[in-house]
Structures are given as C-alpha cells and as structure tokens.
Amino acid sequence: MPKKGKVYINEPWCKGCEICANFCPKKILGLRGDGKMEVKDPENCIACNQCVLRCPDYAIKVEVIENND
C-alpha cells in the first residue's frame, strides 16, 4: 500500500516562496491569496517529505498516516 501523509504548515514561519509546491510530486500545495502556502489536495499526499526537505524555513511537517486496509 502507498503511504499517506498529513501536511502541517506553520503559517507564521512560511514566507510563501513556493519551493515546497515546486517539489511536490502530487502538486497538493498551493499559494493562498495572502501569500502563504496551503494544502489544497490533502487526500493525495504520499508522505514523500519533499516539501519538508526543501522548505528553507522549516515551516512544514508531514505526519505519516498508517493505512489499515
């Protein structure tokens, strides 16, 4: 079974650089109107952690969700 993840963004730390969105293979992240990132498609997160690894401000955390199917 593929991994699933839940993405958390620490909004005060996010500067809206979009690096996380550019490296996301599932394109689940996007910019809000106020210039901060948001999770636009949380169901498709595969917990690859590319966003966590690339965020220069350590503003993103991914929690791996166990799949009990």
Order of alpha helices (4+ residues) and beta strands (2+ residues): beta-alpha-beta-beta-alpha-beta
